[in-house]
Amino acid sequence: MQIQTMSHALGMSRSGFYAYHSCPPTVRRVSDDALADRIATIHEASKKTFDASCIHAELANEGVPIGRTRIERSMKAKGLKGA
């Protein structure tokens, strides 16, 4: 797909599209990626039975302060579901 078509569909200029994609990842994005990997590891270790509540409890036991809804969003984005 052409950049001009994509930028038009997103309602932004072509230069804005390139500027967005050339920026380094934000602290939140890096944090979300690390969190998503940790959630996937916990989910896999539980034989794919843990849902967001169980993963939230597991992370709380590890001392990771995070909200359950953020875990739910991350699980949904990765296609993870508990039993």
Distance bins in CASP14 RR format, pairs under 12 A and 6 or more apart:
PFRMAT RR
TARGET T0000
AUTHOR 0000-0000-0000
RMODE 2
METHOD distances of the structure
MODEL  1
1 7 0 0 0 0 0 1 0 0 0 0 0
1 8 0 0 0 0 0 1 0 0 0 0 0
1 9 0 0 0 0 1 0 0 0 0 0 0
1 10 0 0 0 0 0 1 0 0 0 0 0
1 17 0 0 0 0 0 1 0 0 0 0 0
2 8 0 0 0 0 1 0 0 0 0 0 0
2 9 0 0 0 0 0 1 0 0 0 0 0
2 14 0 0 0 0 1 0 0 0 0 0 0
2 17 0 0 0 0 0 1 0 0 0 0 0
3 9 0 0 0 0 0 1 0 0 0 0 0
3 10 0 0 0 0 0 1 0 0 0 0 0
3 12 0 0 0 0 0 1 0 0 0 0 0
3 13 0 0 0 0 0 1 0 0 0 0 0
3 14 1 0 1 0 0 0 0 0 0 0 0
3 15 0 0 0 0 0 1 0 0 0 0 0
3 16 0 0 0 0 0 1 0 0 0 0 0
3 17 1 0 0 1 0 0 0 0 0 0 0
3 18 1 0 0 1 0 0 0 0 0 0 0
3 20 0 0 0 0 0 1 0 0 0 0 0
3 21 0 0 0 0 1 0 0 0 0 0 0
4 10 0 0 0 0 0 1 0 0 0 0 0
4 11 0 0 0 0 0 1 0 0 0 0 0
4 12 0 0 0 0 0 1 0 0 0 0 0
4 13 0 0 0 0 1 0 0 0 0 0 0
4 14 1 0 1 0 0 0 0 0 0 0 0
4 15 0 0 0 0 0 1 0 0 0 0 0
4 16 0 0 0 0 0 1 0 0 0 0 0
4 17 0 0 0 0 1 0 0 0 0 0 0
4 18 0 0 0 0 0 1 0 0 0 0 0
5 11 0 0 0 0 0 1 0 0 0 0 0
5 14 0 0 0 0 0 1 0 0 0 0 0
5 17 0 0 0 0 0 1 0 0 0 0 0
6 12 0 0 0 0 1 0 0 0 0 0 0
6 13 0 0 0 0 0 1 0 0 0 0 0
6 14 0 0 0 0 1 0 0 0 0 0 0
6 16 0 0 0 0 0 1 0 0 0 0 0
6 17 1 0 0 1 0 0 0 0 0 0 0
6 18 0 0 0 0 0 1 0 0 0 0 0
6 20 0 0 0 0 0 1 0 0 0 0 0
6 21 0 0 0 0 0 1 0 0 0 0 0
7 13 1 0 0 1 0 0 0 0 0 0 0
7 14 1 0 1 0 0 0 0 0 0 0 0
7 15 0 0 0 0 1 0 0 0 0 0 0
7 16 1 0 0 1 0 0 0 0 0 0 0
7 17 1 0 1 0 0 0 0 0 0 0 0
7 18 0 0 0 0 1 0 0 0 0 0 0
7 19 0 0 0 0 0 1 0 0 0 0 0
7 20 0 0 0 0 1 0 0 0 0 0 0
7 21 0 0 0 0 0 1 0 0 0 0 0
8 14 0 0 0 0 1 0 0 0 0 0 0
8 16 0 0 0 0 0 1 0 0 0 0 0
8 17 0 0 0 0 1 0 0 0 0 0 0
9 17 0 0 0 0 0 1 0 0 0 0 0
10 16 0 0 0 0 1 0 0 0 0 0 0
10 17 1 0 0 1 0 0 0 0 0 0 0
10 20 0 0 0 0 1 0 0 0 0 0 0
10 21 0 0 0 0 0 1 0 0 0 0 0
11 17 0 0 0 0 1 0 0 0 0 0 0
11 20 0 0 0 0 0 1 0 0 0 0 0
12 18 0 0 0 0 1 0 0 0 0 0 0
12 19 0 0 0 0 1 0 0 0 0 0 0
12 20 1 0 0 1 0 0 0 0 0 0 0
12 21 0 0 0 0 0 1 0 0 0 0 0
13 19 0 0 0 0 1 0 0 0 0 0 0
13 20 0 0 0 0 0 1 0 0 0 0 0
14 20 0 0 0 0 0 1 0 0 0 0 0
14 21 0 0 0 0 0 1 0 0 0 0 0
15 21 0 0 0 0 0 1 0 0 0 0 0
15 22 0 0 0 0 0 1 0 0 0 0 0
16 22 0 0 0 0 1 0 0 0 0 0 0
16 23 0 0 0 0 0 1 0 0 0 0 0
17 23 0 0 0 0 0 1 0 0 0 0 0
20 26 0 0 0 0 0 1 0 0 0 0 0
23 29 0 0 0 0 0 1 0 0 0 0 0
24 30 0 0 0 0 1 0 0 0 0 0 0
25 31 0 0 0 0 1 0 0 0 0 0 0
25 32 0 0 0 0 1 0 0 0 0 0 0
25 33 1 0 0 1 0 0 0 0 0 0 0
25 34 0 0 0 0 0 1 0 0 0 0 0
26 32 0 0 0 0 1 0 0 0 0 0 0
26 33 0 0 0 0 0 1 0 0 0 0 0
27 33 0 0 0 0 0 1 0 0 0 0 0
27 34 0 0 0 0 0 1 0 0 0 0 0
28 34 0 0 0 0 0 1 0 0 0 0 0
28 35 0 0 0 0 0 1 0 0 0 0 0
28 70 0 0 0 0 0 1 0 0 0 0 0
29 35 0 0 0 0 0 1 0 0 0 0 0
29 36 0 0 0 0 0 1 0 0 0 0 0
30 36 0 0 0 0 0 1 0 0 0 0 0
30 37 0 0 0 0 0 1 0 0 0 0 0
31 37 0 0 0 0 0 1 0 0 0 0 0
31 38 0 0 0 0 0 1 0 0 0 0 0
31 64 0 0 0 0 0 1 0 0 0 0 0
31 65 0 0 0 0 0 1 0 0 0 0 0
31 66 0 0 0 0 1 0 0 0 0 0 0
31 70 0 0 0 0 1 0 0 0 0 0 0
31 74 0 0 0 0 0 1 0 0 0 0 0
32 38 0 0 0 0 0 1 0 0 0 0 0
32 39 0 0 0 0 0 1 0 0 0 0 0
32 66 0 0 0 0 0 1 0 0 0 0 0
32 70 0 0 0 0 1 0 0 0 0 0 0
32 71 0 0 0 0 0 1 0 0 0 0 0
32 73 0 0 0 0 1 0 0 0 0 0 0
32 74 1 0 0 1 0 0 0 0 0 0 0
32 77 0 0 0 0 1 0 0 0 0 0 0
32 78 0 0 0 0 0 1 0 0 0 0 0
33 39 0 0 0 0 0 1 0 0 0 0 0
33 40 0 0 0 0 0 1 0 0 0 0 0
33 74 0 0 0 0 1 0 0 0 0 0 0
33 77 0 0 0 0 0 1 0 0 0 0 0
33 78 0 0 0 0 0 1 0 0 0 0 0
34 40 0 0 0 0 0 1 0 0 0 0 0
34 41 0 0 0 0 0 1 0 0 0 0 0
34 59 0 0 0 0 0 1 0 0 0 0 0
34 64 0 0 0 0 0 1 0 0 0 0 0
34 66 0 0 0 0 0 1 0 0 0 0 0
34 74 0 0 0 0 0 1 0 0 0 0 0
35 41 0 0 0 0 0 1 0 0 0 0 0
35 42 0 0 0 0 0 1 0 0 0 0 0
35 55 0 0 0 0 0 1 0 0 0 0 0
35 56 0 0 0 0 0 1 0 0 0 0 0
35 59 0 0 0 0 1 0 0 0 0 0 0
35 62 0 0 0 0 0 1 0 0 0 0 0
35 64 0 0 0 0 1 0 0 0 0 0 0
35 65 0 0 0 0 0 1 0 0 0 0 0
35 66 1 0 0 1 0 0 0 0 0 0 0
35 67 0 0 0 0 0 1 0 0 0 0 0
35 70 1 0 0 1 0 0 0 0 0 0 0
35 71 1 0 0 1 0 0 0 0 0 0 0
35 73 0 0 0 0 0 1 0 0 0 0 0
35 74 1 0 0 1 0 0 0 0 0 0 0
35 75 0 0 0 0 0 1 0 0 0 0 0
35 77 0 0 0 0 0 1 0 0 0 0 0
35 78 0 0 0 0 0 1 0 0 0 0 0
36 42 0 0 0 0 0 1 0 0 0 0 0
36 43 0 0 0 0 0 1 0 0 0 0 0
36 55 0 0 0 0 0 1 0 0 0 0 0
36 66 0 0 0 0 0 1 0 0 0 0 0
36 70 0 0 0 0 0 1 0 0 0 0 0
36 71 0 0 0 0 1 0 0 0 0 0 0
36 73 0 0 0 0 1 0 0 0 0 0 0
36 74 1 0 1 0 0 0 0 0 0 0 0
36 75 0 0 0 0 1 0 0 0 0 0 0
36 76 0 0 0 0 0 1 0 0 0 0 0
36 77 1 0 0 1 0 0 0 0 0 0 0
36 78 1 0 1 0 0 0 0 0 0 0 0
36 79 0 0 0 0 0 1 0 0 0 0 0
36 80 0 0 0 0 1 0 0 0 0 0 0
37 43 0 0 0 0 0 1 0 0 0 0 0
37 44 0 0 0 0 0 1 0 0 0 0 0
37 74 0 0 0 0 1 0 0 0 0 0 0
37 78 0 0 0 0 1 0 0 0 0 0 0
37 80 0 0 0 0 0 1 0 0 0 0 0
38 44 0 0 0 0 0 1 0 0 0 0 0
38 45 0 0 0 0 0 1 0 0 0 0 0
38 55 0 0 0 0 1 0 0 0 0 0 0
38 56 0 0 0 0 0 1 0 0 0 0 0
38 58 0 0 0 0 1 0 0 0 0 0 0
38 59 1 0 0 1 0 0 0 0 0 0 0
38 62 0 0 0 0 1 0 0 0 0 0 0
38 63 0 0 0 0 0 1 0 0 0 0 0
38 64 1 0 0 1 0 0 0 0 0 0 0
38 66 0 0 0 0 1 0 0 0 0 0 0
38 70 0 0 0 0 0 1 0 0 0 0 0
38 71 0 0 0 0 1 0 0 0 0 0 0
38 74 0 0 0 0 1 0 0 0 0 0 0
38 75 0 0 0 0 0 1 0 0 0 0 0
38 78 0 0 0 0 0 1 0 0 0 0 0
38 80 0 0 0 0 0 1 0 0 0 0 0
39 45 0 0 0 0 0 1 0 0 0 0 0
39 46 0 0 0 0 0 1 0 0 0 0 0
39 48 0 0 0 0 0 1 0 0 0 0 0
39 50 0 0 0 0 1 0 0 0 0 0 0
39 51 0 0 0 0 0 1 0 0 0 0 0
39 52 0 0 0 0 1 0 0 0 0 0 0
39 54 0 0 0 0 0 1 0 0 0 0 0
39 55 1 0 1 0 0 0 0 0 0 0 0
39 56 0 0 0 0 1 0 0 0 0 0 0
39 58 0 0 0 0 1 0 0 0 0 0 0
39 59 0 0 0 0 1 0 0 0 0 0 0
39 62 0 0 0 0 0 1 0 0 0 0 0
39 64 0 0 0 0 0 1 0 0 0 0 0
39 66 0 0 0 0 1 0 0 0 0 0 0
39 67 0 0 0 0 0 1 0 0 0 0 0
39 68 0 0 0 0 0 1 0 0 0 0 0
39 70 0 0 0 0 1 0 0 0 0 0 0
39 71 1 0 0 1 0 0 0 0 0 0 0
39 72 0 0 0 0 1 0 0 0 0 0 0
39 73 0 0 0 0 0 1 0 0 0 0 0
39 74 1 0 1 0 0 0 0 0 0 0 0
39 75 1 0 0 1 0 0 0 0 0 0 0
39 76 0 0 0 0 0 1 0 0 0 0 0
39 77 0 0 0 0 1 0 0 0 0 0 0
39 78 1 0 0 1 0 0 0 0 0 0 0
39 79 0 0 0 0 0 1 0 0 0 0 0
39 80 1 0 0 1 0 0 0 0 0 0 0
39 82 0 0 0 0 0 1 0 0 0 0 0
40 46 0 0 0 0 0 1 0 0 0 0 0
40 48 0 0 0 0 0 1 0 0 0 0 0
40 50 0 0 0 0 0 1 0 0 0 0 0
40 55 0 0 0 0 1 0 0 0 0 0 0
40 71 0 0 0 0 0 1 0 0 0 0 0
40 74 0 0 0 0 1 0 0 0 0 0 0
40 75 0 0 0 0 1 0 0 0 0 0 0
40 77 0 0 0 0 0 1 0 0 0 0 0
40 78 1 0 0 1 0 0 0 0 0 0 0
40 79 0 0 0 0 1 0 0 0 0 0 0
40 80 1 0 0 1 0 0 0 0 0 0 0
41 48 0 0 0 0 0 1 0 0 0 0 0
41 50 0 0 0 0 0 1 0 0 0 0 0
41 55 0 0 0 0 0 1 0 0 0 0 0
41 58 0 0 0 0 0 1 0 0 0 0 0
41 59 0 0 0 0 0 1 0 0 0 0 0
41 62 0 0 0 0 0 1 0 0 0 0 0
41 78 0 0 0 0 0 1 0 0 0 0 0
41 80 0 0 0 0 0 1 0 0 0 0 0
42 48 0 0 0 0 0 1 0 0 0 0 0
42 49 0 0 0 0 0 1 0 0 0 0 0
42 50 1 0 0 1 0 0 0 0 0 0 0
42 51 0 0 0 0 0 1 0 0 0 0 0
42 52 0 0 0 0 0 1 0 0 0 0 0
42 54 0 0 0 0 1 0 0 0 0 0 0
42 55 1 0 1 0 0 0 0 0 0 0 0
42 56 0 0 0 0 0 1 0 0 0 0 0
42 57 0 0 0 0 0 1 0 0 0 0 0
42 58 1 0 1 0 0 0 0 0 0 0 0
42 59 1 0 0 1 0 0 0 0 0 0 0
42 60 0 0 0 0 0 1 0 0 0 0 0
42 61 0 0 0 0 0 1 0 0 0 0 0
42 62 0 0 0 0 1 0 0 0 0 0 0
42 64 0 0 0 0 0 1 0 0 0 0 0
42 66 0 0 0 0 0 1 0 0 0 0 0
42 71 0 0 0 0 1 0 0 0 0 0 0
42 74 0 0 0 0 0 1 0 0 0 0 0
42 75 0 0 0 0 0 1 0 0 0 0 0
42 78 0 0 0 0 0 1 0 0 0 0 0
42 80 0 0 0 0 1 0 0 0 0 0 0
42 82 0 0 0 0 0 1 0 0 0 0 0
43 49 0 0 0 0 1 0 0 0 0 0 0
43 50 1 0 1 0 0 0 0 0 0 0 0
43 51 0 0 0 0 1 0 0 0 0 0 0
43 52 0 0 0 0 1 0 0 0 0 0 0
43 54 0 0 0 0 1 0 0 0 0 0 0
43 55 1 0 0 1 0 0 0 0 0 0 0
43 58 0 0 0 0 1 0 0 0 0 0 0
43 59 0 0 0 0 0 1 0 0 0 0 0
43 71 0 0 0 0 0 1 0 0 0 0 0
43 74 0 0 0 0 0 1 0 0 0 0 0
43 75 1 0 0 1 0 0 0 0 0 0 0
43 78 0 0 0 0 1 0 0 0 0 0 0
43 79 0 0 0 0 1 0 0 0 0 0 0
43 80 1 0 1 0 0 0 0 0 0 0 0
43 81 0 0 0 0 1 0 0 0 0 0 0
43 82 1 0 0 1 0 0 0 0 0 0 0
43 83 0 0 0 0 0 1 0 0 0 0 0
44 50 0 0 0 0 1 0 0 0 0 0 0
44 55 0 0 0 0 0 1 0 0 0 0 0
44 78 0 0 0 0 0 1 0 0 0 0 0
44 80 0 0 0 0 1 0 0 0 0 0 0
44 82 0 0 0 0 0 1 0 0 0 0 0
45 54 0 0 0 0 0 1 0 0 0 0 0
45 55 0 0 0 0 0 1 0 0 0 0 0
45 58 0 0 0 0 1 0 0 0 0 0 0
46 53 0 0 0 0 0 1 0 0 0 0 0
46 54 1 0 0 1 0 0 0 0 0 0 0
46 55 0 0 0 0 1 0 0 0 0 0 0
46 57 0 0 0 0 0 1 0 0 0 0 0
46 58 0 0 0 0 1 0 0 0 0 0 0
46 80 0 0 0 0 0 1 0 0 0 0 0
46 81 0 0 0 0 0 1 0 0 0 0 0
46 82 0 0 0 0 1 0 0 0 0 0 0
46 83 0 0 0 0 1 0 0 0 0 0 0
47 54 0 0 0 0 0 1 0 0 0 0 0
47 82 0 0 0 0 1 0 0 0 0 0 0
47 83 0 0 0 0 1 0 0 0 0 0 0
48 54 0 0 0 0 0 1 0 0 0 0 0
48 55 0 0 0 0 0 1 0 0 0 0 0
48 75 0 0 0 0 0 1 0 0 0 0 0
48 78 0 0 0 0 0 1 0 0 0 0 0
48 79 0 0 0 0 0 1 0 0 0 0 0
48 80 1 0 0 1 0 0 0 0 0 0 0
48 81 1 0 0 1 0 0 0 0 0 0 0
48 82 1 0 0 1 0 0 0 0 0 0 0
48 83 1 0 0 1 0 0 0 0 0 0 0
49 55 0 0 0 0 0 1 0 0 0 0 0
49 58 0 0 0 0 0 1 0 0 0 0 0
49 80 0 0 0 0 0 1 0 0 0 0 0
49 81 0 0 0 0 1 0 0 0 0 0 0
49 82 1 0 1 0 0 0 0 0 0 0 0
49 83 1 0 1 0 0 0 0 0 0 0 0
50 56 0 0 0 0 1 0 0 0 0 0 0
50 57 0 0 0 0 1 0 0 0 0 0 0
50 58 1 0 0 1 0 0 0 0 0 0 0
50 59 0 0 0 0 0 1 0 0 0 0 0
50 71 0 0 0 0 0 1 0 0 0 0 0
50 75 0 0 0 0 1 0 0 0 0 0 0
50 80 0 0 0 0 1 0 0 0 0 0 0
50 81 0 0 0 0 1 0 0 0 0 0 0
50 82 1 0 0 1 0 0 0 0 0 0 0
50 83 0 0 0 0 1 0 0 0 0 0 0
51 57 0 0 0 0 0 1 0 0 0 0 0
51 58 0 0 0 0 0 1 0 0 0 0 0
51 68 0 0 0 0 1 0 0 0 0 0 0
51 71 0 0 0 0 1 0 0 0 0 0 0
51 72 0 0 0 0 1 0 0 0 0 0 0
51 75 1 0 0 1 0 0 0 0 0 0 0
51 76 0 0 0 0 0 1 0 0 0 0 0
51 80 0 0 0 0 1 0 0 0 0 0 0
51 81 1 0 0 1 0 0 0 0 0 0 0
51 82 1 0 1 0 0 0 0 0 0 0 0
51 83 1 0 0 1 0 0 0 0 0 0 0
52 58 0 0 0 0 0 1 0 0 0 0 0
52 59 0 0 0 0 0 1 0 0 0 0 0
52 66 0 0 0 0 0 1 0 0 0 0 0
52 67 0 0 0 0 1 0 0 0 0 0 0
52 68 1 0 1 0 0 0 0 0 0 0 0
52 69 0 0 0 0 1 0 0 0 0 0 0
52 70 0 0 0 0 1 0 0 0 0 0 0
52 71 1 0 1 0 0 0 0 0 0 0 0
52 72 1 0 1 0 0 0 0 0 0 0 0
52 73 0 0 0 0 1 0 0 0 0 0 0
52 74 0 0 0 0 1 0 0 0 0 0 0
52 75 1 0 1 0 0 0 0 0 0 0 0
52 76 0 0 0 0 1 0 0 0 0 0 0
52 78 0 0 0 0 0 1 0 0 0 0 0
52 80 0 0 0 0 1 0 0 0 0 0 0
52 81 0 0 0 0 1 0 0 0 0 0 0
52 82 0 0 0 0 1 0 0 0 0 0 0
53 59 0 0 0 0 0 1 0 0 0 0 0
53 60 0 0 0 0 0 1 0 0 0 0 0
53 67 0 0 0 0 0 1 0 0 0 0 0
53 68 1 0 0 1 0 0 0 0 0 0 0
53 69 0 0 0 0 0 1 0 0 0 0 0
53 71 0 0 0 0 1 0 0 0 0 0 0
53 72 0 0 0 0 1 0 0 0 0 0 0
53 75 0 0 0 0 0 1 0 0 0 0 0
53 82 0 0 0 0 1 0 0 0 0 0 0
54 60 0 0 0 0 0 1 0 0 0 0 0
54 61 0 0 0 0 0 1 0 0 0 0 0
54 68 0 0 0 0 0 1 0 0 0 0 0
54 71 0 0 0 0 1 0 0 0 0 0 0
54 72 0 0 0 0 0 1 0 0 0 0 0
54 75 0 0 0 0 0 1 0 0 0 0 0
54 80 0 0 0 0 0 1 0 0 0 0 0
54 82 0 0 0 0 1 0 0 0 0 0 0
54 83 0 0 0 0 1 0 0 0 0 0 0
55 61 0 0 0 0 0 1 0 0 0 0 0
55 62 0 0 0 0 0 1 0 0 0 0 0
55 64 0 0 0 0 0 1 0 0 0 0 0
55 66 0 0 0 0 1 0 0 0 0 0 0
55 67 0 0 0 0 0 1 0 0 0 0 0
55 68 0 0 0 0 1 0 0 0 0 0 0
55 70 0 0 0 0 0 1 0 0 0 0 0
55 71 1 0 1 0 0 0 0 0 0 0 0
55 72 0 0 0 0 1 0 0 0 0 0 0
55 74 0 0 0 0 1 0 0 0 0 0 0
55 75 1 0 0 1 0 0 0 0 0 0 0
55 78 0 0 0 0 0 1 0 0 0 0 0
55 80 0 0 0 0 1 0 0 0 0 0 0
55 81 0 0 0 0 0 1 0 0 0 0 0
55 82 0 0 0 0 1 0 0 0 0 0 0
56 62 0 0 0 0 0 1 0 0 0 0 0
56 63 0 0 0 0 0 1 0 0 0 0 0
56 64 0 0 0 0 1 0 0 0 0 0 0
56 65 0 0 0 0 0 1 0 0 0 0 0
56 66 1 0 0 1 0 0 0 0 0 0 0
56 67 1 0 0 1 0 0 0 0 0 0 0
56 68 1 0 1 0 0 0 0 0 0 0 0
56 69 0 0 0 0 1 0 0 0 0 0 0
56 70 0 0 0 0 1 0 0 0 0 0 0
56 71 1 0 1 0 0 0 0 0 0 0 0
56 72 0 0 0 0 1 0 0 0 0 0 0
56 74 0 0 0 0 0 1 0 0 0 0 0
56 75 0 0 0 0 0 1 0 0 0 0 0
57 63 0 0 0 0 0 1 0 0 0 0 0
57 64 0 0 0 0 0 1 0 0 0 0 0
57 66 0 0 0 0 0 1 0 0 0 0 0
57 67 0 0 0 0 0 1 0 0 0 0 0
57 68 0 0 0 0 1 0 0 0 0 0 0
57 71 0 0 0 0 0 1 0 0 0 0 0
58 64 0 0 0 0 1 0 0 0 0 0 0
58 66 0 0 0 0 0 1 0 0 0 0 0
58 68 0 0 0 0 0 1 0 0 0 0 0
58 71 0 0 0 0 1 0 0 0 0 0 0
59 65 0 0 0 0 1 0 0 0 0 0 0
59 66 1 0 1 0 0 0 0 0 0 0 0
59 67 0 0 0 0 1 0 0 0 0 0 0
59 68 0 0 0 0 1 0 0 0 0 0 0
59 70 0 0 0 0 0 1 0 0 0 0 0
59 71 1 0 0 1 0 0 0 0 0 0 0
59 74 0 0 0 0 0 1 0 0 0 0 0
60 66 0 0 0 0 1 0 0 0 0 0 0
60 67 0 0 0 0 1 0 0 0 0 0 0
60 68 0 0 0 0 1 0 0 0 0 0 0
60 71 0 0 0 0 0 1 0 0 0 0 0
64 70 0 0 0 0 0 1 0 0 0 0 0
64 71 0 0 0 0 1 0 0 0 0 0 0
65 71 0 0 0 0 0 1 0 0 0 0 0
66 72 0 0 0 0 0 1 0 0 0 0 0
66 73 0 0 0 0 0 1 0 0 0 0 0
66 74 0 0 0 0 1 0 0 0 0 0 0
67 73 0 0 0 0 1 0 0 0 0 0 0
67 74 0 0 0 0 0 1 0 0 0 0 0
68 74 0 0 0 0 0 1 0 0 0 0 0
68 75 0 0 0 0 0 1 0 0 0 0 0
69 75 0 0 0 0 0 1 0 0 0 0 0
69 76 0 0 0 0 0 1 0 0 0 0 0
70 76 0 0 0 0 0 1 0 0 0 0 0
70 77 0 0 0 0 0 1 0 0 0 0 0
71 77 0 0 0 0 0 1 0 0 0 0 0
71 78 0 0 0 0 0 1 0 0 0 0 0
71 80 0 0 0 0 1 0 0 0 0 0 0
71 82 0 0 0 0 0 1 0 0 0 0 0
72 78 0 0 0 0 0 1 0 0 0 0 0
72 79 0 0 0 0 0 1 0 0 0 0 0
72 80 0 0 0 0 1 0 0 0 0 0 0
72 81 0 0 0 0 0 1 0 0 0 0 0
72 82 0 0 0 0 0 1 0 0 0 0 0
73 79 0 0 0 0 0 1 0 0 0 0 0
73 80 0 0 0 0 0 1 0 0 0 0 0
74 80 0 0 0 0 1 0 0 0 0 0 0
75 81 1 0 0 1 0 0 0 0 0 0 0
75 82 0 0 0 0 1 0 0 0 0 0 0
76 82 0 0 0 0 0 1 0 0 0 0 0
END
